[in-house]
Amino acid sequence: MLEARVAELQQNLAKFEQVKKFKLLPKAFSMEKGELTPTQKLRRKVINERYQDEIEDMYDEGGNHKAKPKH
């Protein structure tokens, strides 16, 4: 259902502009968890580190994601 809505909303966009993959997270990003700045901008480094496994899973075509040790 959500995939269909995303496809509908981006049908007039060029291929390179379209969302290819996405994941829903259980909670919205927040300042309290350090994911947003006081001006509501994303702290990409924090988000990338915290959701590394989820991000990698989206790009793992075969579904054989192996967790990498976090440094």
PDB file as gemmi writes it, atoms N, CA and C in Angstrom:
CRYST1    1.000    1.000    1.000  90.00  90.00  90.00 P 1                      
ATOM      1  N   MET A   1       0.818  -1.185   0.000  1.00  0.00           N  
ATOM      2  CA  MET A   1       0.000   0.000   0.000  1.00  0.00           C  
ATOM      3  C   MET A   1       0.872   1.264   0.000  1.00  0.00           C  
ATOM      4  N   LEU A   2       1.841   1.305   0.889  1.00  0.00           N  
ATOM      5  CA  LEU A   2       2.720   2.472   0.950  1.00  0.00           C  
ATOM      6  C   LEU A   2       3.573   2.573  -0.308  1.00  0.00           C  
ATOM      7  N   GLU A   3       4.051   1.421  -0.797  1.00  0.00           N  
ATOM      8  CA  GLU A   3       4.857   1.426  -2.019  1.00  0.00           C  
ATOM      9  C   GLU A   3       4.063   2.003  -3.188  1.00  0.00           C  
ATOM     10  N   ALA A   4       2.777   1.648  -3.273  1.00  0.00           N  
ATOM     11  CA  ALA A   4       1.926   2.151  -4.354  1.00  0.00           C  
ATOM     12  C   ALA A   4       1.764   3.666  -4.257  1.00  0.00           C  
ATOM     13  N   ARG A   5       1.610   4.172  -3.059  1.00  0.00           N  
ATOM     14  CA  ARG A   5       1.452   5.622  -2.872  1.00  0.00           C  
ATOM     15  C   ARG A   5       2.732   6.368  -3.250  1.00  0.00           C  
ATOM     16  N   VAL A   6       3.883   5.825  -2.857  1.00  0.00           N  
ATOM     17  CA  VAL A   6       5.166   6.438  -3.220  1.00  0.00           C  
ATOM     18  C   VAL A   6       5.310   6.442  -4.738  1.00  0.00           C  
ATOM     19  N   ALA A   7       4.993   5.327  -5.382  1.00  0.00           N  
ATOM     20  CA  ALA A   7       5.082   5.241  -6.842  1.00  0.00           C  
ATOM     21  C   ALA A   7       4.165   6.270  -7.507  1.00  0.00           C  
ATOM     22  N   GLU A   8       2.967   6.423  -6.972  1.00  0.00           N  
ATOM     23  CA  GLU A   8       2.011   7.388  -7.517  1.00  0.00           C  
ATOM     24  C   GLU A   8       2.535   8.824  -7.401  1.00  0.00           C  
ATOM     25  N   LEU A   9       3.108   9.150  -6.264  1.00  0.00           N  
ATOM     26  CA  LEU A   9       3.578  10.515  -6.028  1.00  0.00           C  
ATOM     27  C   LEU A   9       4.798  10.888  -6.862  1.00  0.00           C  
ATOM     28  N   GLN A  10       5.563   9.905  -7.284  1.00  0.00           N  
ATOM     29  CA  GLN A  10       6.791  10.236  -8.007  1.00  0.00           C  
ATOM     30  C   GLN A  10       6.752   9.844  -9.479  1.00  0.00           C  
ATOM     31  N   GLN A  11       5.581   9.567 -10.003  1.00  0.00           N  
ATOM     32  CA  GLN A  11       5.488   9.131 -11.393  1.00  0.00           C  
ATOM     33  C   GLN A  11       5.932  10.194 -12.396  1.00  0.00           C  
ATOM     34  N   ASN A  12       5.902  11.458 -12.033  1.00  0.00           N  
ATOM     35  CA  ASN A  12       6.339  12.520 -12.945  1.00  0.00           C  
ATOM     36  C   ASN A  12       7.800  12.909 -12.741  1.00  0.00           C  
ATOM     37  N   LEU A  13       8.494  12.203 -11.884  1.00  0.00           N  
ATOM     38  CA  LEU A  13       9.908  12.487 -11.634  1.00  0.00           C  
ATOM     39  C   LEU A  13      10.785  11.649 -12.556  1.00  0.00           C  
ATOM     40  N   ALA A  14      11.959  12.178 -12.873  1.00  0.00           N  
ATOM     41  CA  ALA A  14      12.938  11.401 -13.633  1.00  0.00           C  
ATOM     42  C   ALA A  14      13.415  10.233 -12.776  1.00  0.00           C  
ATOM     43  N   LYS A  15      13.884   9.169 -13.407  1.00  0.00           N  
ATOM     44  CA  LYS A  15      14.335   7.969 -12.679  1.00  0.00           C  
ATOM     45  C   LYS A  15      15.342   8.309 -11.591  1.00  0.00           C  
ATOM     46  N   PHE A  16      16.296   9.189 -11.896  1.00  0.00           N  
ATOM     47  CA  PHE A  16      17.335   9.504 -10.911  1.00  0.00           C  
ATOM     48  C   PHE A  16      16.786  10.289  -9.720  1.00  0.00           C  
ATOM     49  N   GLU A  17      15.602  10.868  -9.852  1.00  0.00           N  
ATOM     50  CA  GLU A  17      14.991  11.624  -8.758  1.00  0.00           C  
ATOM     51  C   GLU A  17      14.096  10.761  -7.863  1.00  0.00           C  
ATOM     52  N   GLN A  18      13.786   9.565  -8.303  1.00  0.00           N  
ATOM     53  CA  GLN A  18      12.815   8.727  -7.606  1.00  0.00           C  
ATOM     54  C   GLN A  18      13.418   7.961  -6.436  1.00  0.00           C  
ATOM     55  N   VAL A  19      12.593   7.784  -5.413  1.00  0.00           N  
ATOM     56  CA  VAL A  19      12.962   6.948  -4.268  1.00  0.00           C  
ATOM     57  C   VAL A  19      12.956   5.506  -4.754  1.00  0.00           C  
ATOM     58  N   LYS A  20      14.050   4.802  -4.541  1.00  0.00           N  
ATOM     59  CA  LYS A  20      14.140   3.407  -4.978  1.00  0.00           C  
ATOM     60  C   LYS A  20      13.788   2.451  -3.848  1.00  0.00           C  
ATOM     61  N   LYS A  21      14.296   2.756  -2.658  1.00  0.00           N  
ATOM     62  CA  LYS A  21      14.084   1.884  -1.505  1.00  0.00           C  
ATOM     63  C   LYS A  21      13.876   2.749  -0.272  1.00  0.00           C  
ATOM     64  N   PHE A  22      13.092   2.245   0.659  1.00  0.00           N  
ATOM     65  CA  PHE A  22      12.897   2.953   1.916  1.00  0.00           C  
ATOM     66  C   PHE A  22      12.518   1.962   2.998  1.00  0.00           C  
ATOM     67  N   LYS A  23      12.691   2.379   4.219  1.00  0.00           N  
ATOM     68  CA  LYS A  23      12.318   1.586   5.392  1.00  0.00           C  
ATOM     69  C   LYS A  23      11.624   2.497   6.371  1.00  0.00           C  
ATOM     70  N   LEU A  24      10.611   1.977   7.011  1.00  0.00           N  
ATOM     71  CA  LEU A  24       9.940   2.729   8.070  1.00  0.00           C  
ATOM     72  C   LEU A  24      10.592   2.374   9.390  1.00  0.00           C  
ATOM     73  N   LEU A  25      10.855   3.372  10.181  1.00  0.00           N  
ATOM     74  CA  LEU A  25      11.449   3.161  11.495  1.00  0.00           C  
ATOM     75  C   LEU A  25      10.353   3.219  12.553  1.00  0.00           C  
ATOM     76  N   PRO A  26      10.573   2.564  13.685  1.00  0.00           N  
ATOM     77  CA  PRO A  26       9.521   2.521  14.710  1.00  0.00           C  
ATOM     78  C   PRO A  26       9.211   3.876  15.351  1.00  0.00           C  
ATOM     79  N   LYS A  27      10.163   4.798  15.327  1.00  0.00           N  
ATOM     80  CA  LYS A  27       9.952   6.117  15.941  1.00  0.00           C  
ATOM     81  C   LYS A  27      10.556   7.199  15.064  1.00  0.00           C  
ATOM     82  N   ALA A  28      10.002   8.397  15.178  1.00  0.00           N  
ATOM     83  CA  ALA A  28      10.532   9.547  14.439  1.00  0.00           C  
ATOM     84  C   ALA A  28      11.875   9.976  15.032  1.00  0.00           C  
ATOM     85  N   PHE A  29      12.703  10.601  14.206  1.00  0.00           N  
ATOM     86  CA  PHE A  29      13.961  11.143  14.703  1.00  0.00           C  
ATOM     87  C   PHE A  29      13.659  12.240  15.717  1.00  0.00           C  
ATOM     88  N   SER A  30      14.559  12.400  16.708  1.00  0.00           N  
ATOM     89  CA  SER A  30      14.307  13.409  17.742  1.00  0.00           C  
ATOM     90  C   SER A  30      15.600  14.080  18.187  1.00  0.00           C  
ATOM     91  N   MET A  31      15.446  15.262  18.783  1.00  0.00           N  
ATOM     92  CA  MET A  31      16.588  15.961  19.375  1.00  0.00           C  
ATOM     93  C   MET A  31      17.059  15.208  20.610  1.00  0.00           C  
ATOM     94  N   GLU A  32      16.123  14.663  21.369  1.00  0.00           N  
ATOM     95  CA  GLU A  32      16.456  13.965  22.610  1.00  0.00           C  
ATOM     96  C   GLU A  32      17.388  12.778  22.373  1.00  0.00           C  
ATOM     97  N   LYS A  33      17.211  12.113  21.232  1.00  0.00           N  
ATOM     98  CA  LYS A  33      18.066  10.966  20.907  1.00  0.00           C  
ATOM     99  C   LYS A  33      19.297  11.379  20.101  1.00  0.00           C  
ATOM    100  N   GLY A  34      19.448  12.693  19.861  1.00  0.00           N  
ATOM    101  CA  GLY A  34      20.626  13.196  19.163  1.00  0.00           C  
ATOM    102  C   GLY A  34      20.564  13.088  17.656  1.00  0.00           C  
ATOM    103  N   GLU A  35      19.400  12.778  17.110  1.00  0.00           N  
ATOM    104  CA  GLU A  35      19.272  12.583  15.667  1.00  0.00           C  
ATOM    105  C   GLU A  35      18.923  13.870  14.921  1.00  0.00           C  
ATOM    106  N   LEU A  36      18.456  14.884  15.660  1.00  0.00           N  
ATOM    107  CA  LEU A  36      18.115  16.179  15.074  1.00  0.00           C  
ATOM    108  C   LEU A  36      18.826  17.295  15.824  1.00  0.00           C  
ATOM    109  N   THR A  37      19.154  18.351  15.091  1.00  0.00           N  
ATOM    110  CA  THR A  37      19.723  19.547  15.715  1.00  0.00           C  
ATOM    111  C   THR A  37      18.572  20.360  16.317  1.00  0.00           C  
ATOM    112  N   PRO A  38      18.879  21.403  17.099  1.00  0.00           N  
ATOM    113  CA  PRO A  38      17.811  22.262  17.637  1.00  0.00           C  
ATOM    114  C   PRO A  38      16.966  22.940  16.549  1.00  0.00           C  
ATOM    115  N   THR A  39      17.513  23.059  15.338  1.00  0.00           N  
ATOM    116  CA  THR A  39      16.744  23.640  14.229  1.00  0.00           C  
ATOM    117  C   THR A  39      16.105  22.559  13.349  1.00  0.00           C  
ATOM    118  N   GLN A  40      16.014  21.340  13.882  1.00  0.00           N  
ATOM    119  CA  GLN A  40      15.337  20.214  13.230  1.00  0.00           C  
ATOM    120  C   GLN A  40      16.033  19.706  11.966  1.00  0.00           C  
ATOM    121  N   LYS A  41      17.342  19.905  11.877  1.00  0.00           N  
ATOM    122  CA  LYS A  41      18.103  19.338  10.765  1.00  0.00           C  
ATOM    123  C   LYS A  41      18.606  17.963  11.179  1.00  0.00           C  
ATOM    124  N   LEU A  42      18.722  17.064  10.196  1.00  0.00           N  
ATOM    125  CA  LEU A  42      19.194  15.713  10.485  1.00  0.00           C  
ATOM    126  C   LEU A  42      20.670  15.710  10.849  1.00  0.00           C  
ATOM    127  N   ARG A  43      21.011  14.951  11.860  1.00  0.00           N  
ATOM    128  CA  ARG A  43      22.415  14.690  12.182  1.00  0.00           C  
ATOM    129  C   ARG A  43      22.768  13.384  11.470  1.00  0.00           C  
ATOM    130  N   ARG A  44      23.180  13.522  10.223  1.00  0.00           N  
ATOM    131  CA  ARG A  44      23.371  12.369   9.354  1.00  0.00           C  
ATOM    132  C   ARG A  44      24.379  11.362   9.898  1.00  0.00           C  
ATOM    133  N   LYS A  45      25.453  11.835  10.495  1.00  0.00           N  
ATOM    134  CA  LYS A  45      26.456  10.915  11.030  1.00  0.00           C  
ATOM    135  C   LYS A  45      25.845  10.025  12.116  1.00  0.00           C  
ATOM    136  N   VAL A  46      25.095  10.623  13.021  1.00  0.00           N  
ATOM    137  CA  VAL A  46      24.446   9.866  14.100  1.00  0.00           C  
ATOM    138  C   VAL A  46      23.460   8.861  13.512  1.00  0.00           C  
ATOM    139  N   ILE A  47      22.647   9.319  12.574  1.00  0.00           N  
ATOM    140  CA  ILE A  47      21.638   8.454  11.958  1.00  0.00           C  
ATOM    141  C   ILE A  47      22.303   7.323  11.194  1.00  0.00           C  
ATOM    142  N   ASN A  48      23.330   7.630  10.412  1.00  0.00           N  
ATOM    143  CA  ASN A  48      24.036   6.584   9.659  1.00  0.00           C  
ATOM    144  C   ASN A  48      24.644   5.541  10.579  1.00  0.00           C  
ATOM    145  N   GLU A  49      25.224   5.977  11.684  1.00  0.00           N  
ATOM    146  CA  GLU A  49      25.816   5.024  12.629  1.00  0.00           C  
ATOM    147  C   GLU A  49      24.740   4.193  13.328  1.00  0.00           C  
ATOM    148  N   ARG A  50      23.688   4.835  13.779  1.00  0.00           N  
ATOM    149  CA  ARG A  50      22.635   4.159  14.543  1.00  0.00           C  
ATOM    150  C   ARG A  50      21.841   3.171  13.682  1.00  0.00           C  
ATOM    151  N   TYR A  51      21.618   3.514  12.425  1.00  0.00           N  
ATOM    152  CA  TYR A  51      20.787   2.686  11.552  1.00  0.00           C  
ATOM    153  C   TYR A  51      21.595   2.031  10.434  1.00  0.00           C  
ATOM    154  N   GLN A  52      22.868   1.795  10.680  1.00  0.00           N  
ATOM    155  CA  GLN A  52      23.761   1.211   9.680  1.00  0.00           C  
ATOM    156  C   GLN A  52      23.227  -0.111   9.138  1.00  0.00           C  
ATOM    157  N   ASP A  53      22.783  -0.994  10.011  1.00  0.00           N  
ATOM    158  CA  ASP A  53      22.287  -2.299   9.566  1.00  0.00           C  
ATOM    159  C   ASP A  53      21.051  -2.155   8.681  1.00  0.00           C  
ATOM    160  N   GLU A  54      20.123  -1.289   9.054  1.00  0.00           N  
ATOM    161  CA  GLU A  54      18.914  -1.084   8.265  1.00  0.00           C  
ATOM    162  C   GLU A  54      19.244  -0.497   6.891  1.00  0.00           C  
ATOM    163  N   ILE A  55      20.179   0.432   6.852  1.00  0.00           N  
ATOM    164  CA  ILE A  55      20.587   1.043   5.583  1.00  0.00           C  
ATOM    165  C   ILE A  55      21.235  -0.003   4.689  1.00  0.00           C  
ATOM    166  N   GLU A  56      22.136  -0.794   5.243  1.00  0.00           N  
ATOM    167  CA  GLU A  56      22.809  -1.822   4.452  1.00  0.00           C  
ATOM    168  C   GLU A  56      21.824  -2.874   3.956  1.00  0.00           C  
ATOM    169  N   ASP A  57      20.831  -3.220   4.763  1.00  0.00           N  
ATOM    170  CA  ASP A  57      19.821  -4.199   4.345  1.00  0.00           C  
ATOM    171  C   ASP A  57      19.073  -3.741   3.098  1.00  0.00           C  
ATOM    172  N   MET A  58      18.861  -2.445   2.943  1.00  0.00           N  
ATOM    173  CA  MET A  58      18.145  -1.941   1.773  1.00  0.00           C  
ATOM    174  C   MET A  58      18.943  -2.151   0.489  1.00  0.00           C  
ATOM    175  N   TYR A  59      20.245  -2.197   0.596  1.00  0.00           N  
ATOM    176  CA  TYR A  59      21.083  -2.324  -0.589  1.00  0.00           C  
ATOM    177  C   TYR A  59      21.611  -3.736  -0.790  1.00  0.00           C  
ATOM    178  N   ASP A  60      21.269  -4.645   0.106  1.00  0.00           N  
ATOM    179  CA  ASP A  60      21.681  -6.040  -0.008  1.00  0.00           C  
ATOM    180  C   ASP A  60      20.610  -6.783  -0.794  1.00  0.00           C  
ATOM    181  N   GLU A  61      20.819  -6.936  -2.080  1.00  0.00           N  
ATOM    182  CA  GLU A  61      19.834  -7.542  -2.974  1.00  0.00           C  
ATOM    183  C   GLU A  61      19.449  -8.955  -2.559  1.00  0.00           C  
ATOM    184  N   GLY A  62      20.419  -9.750  -2.122  1.00  0.00           N  
ATOM    185  CA  GLY A  62      20.141 -11.142  -1.789  1.00  0.00           C  
ATOM    186  C   GLY A  62      19.608 -11.354  -0.391  1.00  0.00           C  
ATOM    187  N   GLY A  63      19.585 -10.328   0.427  1.00  0.00           N  
ATOM    188  CA  GLY A  63      19.101 -10.474   1.790  1.00  0.00           C  
ATOM    189  C   GLY A  63      20.084 -11.176   2.702  1.00  0.00           C  
ATOM    190  N   ASN A  64      21.350 -11.265   2.284  1.00  0.00           N  
ATOM    191  CA  ASN A  64      22.372 -11.952   3.076  1.00  0.00           C  
ATOM    192  C   ASN A  64      23.250 -10.969   3.820  1.00  0.00           C  
ATOM    193  N   HIS A  65      22.644 -10.012   4.455  1.00  0.00           N  
ATOM    194  CA  HIS A  65      23.394  -8.975   5.173  1.00  0.00           C  
ATOM    195  C   HIS A  65      24.130  -9.567   6.369  1.00  0.00           C  
ATOM    196  N   LYS A  66      25.374  -9.247   6.478  1.00  0.00           N  
ATOM    197  CA  LYS A  66      26.186  -9.635   7.635  1.00  0.00           C  
ATOM    198  C   LYS A  66      26.511  -8.373   8.404  1.00  0.00           C  
ATOM    199  N   ALA A  67      26.203  -8.368   9.668  1.00  0.00           N  
ATOM    200  CA  ALA A  67      26.494  -7.195  10.497  1.00  0.00           C  
ATOM    201  C   ALA A  67      27.995  -6.994  10.593  1.00  0.00           C  
ATOM    202  N   LYS A  68      28.424  -5.763  10.395  1.00  0.00           N  
ATOM    203  CA  LYS A  68      29.843  -5.427  10.523  1.00  0.00           C  
ATOM    204  C   LYS A  68      30.087  -4.949  11.942  1.00  0.00           C  
ATOM    205  N   PRO A  69      31.266  -5.231  12.478  1.00  0.00           N  
ATOM    206  CA  PRO A  69      31.557  -4.732  13.825  1.00  0.00           C  
ATOM    207  C   PRO A  69      31.573  -3.212  13.825  1.00  0.00           C  
ATOM    208  N   LYS A  70      30.992  -2.617  14.849  1.00  0.00           N  
ATOM    209  CA  LYS A  70      30.971  -1.160  14.961  1.00  0.00           C  
ATOM    210  C   LYS A  70      32.207  -0.698  15.704  1.00  0.00           C  
ATOM    211  N   HIS A  71      32.830   0.349  15.170  1.00  0.00           N  
ATOM    212  CA  HIS A  71      34.066   0.867  15.768  1.00  0.00           C  
ATOM    213  C   HIS A  71      33.771   1.977  16.720  1.00  0.00           C  
TER     214      HIS A  71                                                      
END                                                                             
